[in-house]
Structures are given as structure tokens and as C-alpha cells.
């Protein structure tokens, strides 16, 4: 089994392009983390202000370690989250 997180985000008006740039940079850094199996940011084809992240980790500990990384704190907490109008997280385990 692996630990999966799906995140849906909606940017505030005028911030879609910057959010996409930060998401790409965050994904690149996150994919190199030990325990990260997949980190896939997606944009809604009809609404560029709507983002979806698919993240898969070896286990919950690897996910928690991701949240403590310098790049997550700098890029997600410091840059991406302030651009968001809403953020919804759902957790799963693979079968």
C-alpha cells in the first residue's frame, strides 16, 4: 500500500499563471524526495485557475517528511498557498 493525497485548489483572480509556475517548481523538487512515488500537478483545461495535485508516497511518514522540507515550506506555504482562494485535501491508500 502507498499513501495518496489529492489536492484541489482554486486561485484568486489573476494568479493562475504564477500558481502554475510555482506548482511546476514544487513538483520538480518534490519528485526527488525519498519516499515520493509521484507528484503530479494538473490544471483544469477549462479553468486555468483550478489546480489538482496527485501525490503518492511510500507511506504517511514520507508524506509528513515532504511537508517539512525546505522547498515545501518556501514554495507551497510561502508562495502557492497565499495565491489560493480555496484548498481541499483528500487522503487515500492504494489497494
N, C-alpha and C positions, 0 to 999 in steps of 0.2 A: 504494500500500500504506500501511497505517497499523499502528501498534504497539498491541497489545491486551494487557491484563492482566486475569486473572480471579483473584480472591482469595476463598478460603473461610475463614471464621473461626468459631470456637466460643467463646462467652463462658463465663467461670467462673460458677458458681451465683450467682444473684441479681443479675447485672449486665446482663441483656438490655435492659432499658428504658434504662439510661444509655448503653449501647453504641449503641442505635438513635438516641438524641438526638445523640450525638457524630457518628455517621455522617451524619445529615442535615446538620449544620452543616459538616462536612468536604466533603460533596458540593457544597453551595451555593458554598463558597469555591473549590473546585477547578474547577468549571464555568466560572469567569471567567478561568482561566489561558489565556494564549496557547498554542495547540497542543493544548489539551484538547478533543476532539470529543464525548466522552460520559463521564459519571461517574455510575454508577447503583448505589446501594446497595440491596440486596434482603434481605428477611427470609424465612426458611422459614415457610410457613403452618402447619406442624405443630409446629415447634420454634423459638420466638422467640429462642432463644439461638444459632441458626445464621444467620450473615450471609453474603451473597455480594456482592461488588463486581464490576461490569463497568466497566472503564476503557478508553477508546480515545484515543490520542494521534496527532498527525501523524507522529511518529517517535520513536525511542528517546531522542533528545536532549530532546524535550518531556516525556517520562516522567521522565527524570532531573532535569529542572528542577523538576517537580512535587514530587519528594522533598526538594528543597532549600528549598521555600517555608516561610515563617513559619507559615502555617496548618497545613501538613502536620506540621511538627515539633511544634507546640503541640497540635494535636488528635489526630493519629494516633499519633505517637511518645509524646507526653506524657500523653494521656488514653485513647485507644482500645486501644492495644496492651497496656497493663497490665491491661485487663479481659478479655483473651483467654486461653483455655486452649490454643488451637491456632490456627495461621495457615498456610495453604498457598497459594502463589502459582504460577500457570501463565502463561507468556507465549506470545503468538501474533502472527502478522502476517495482515492480511486478504489475501484472494486477489484 
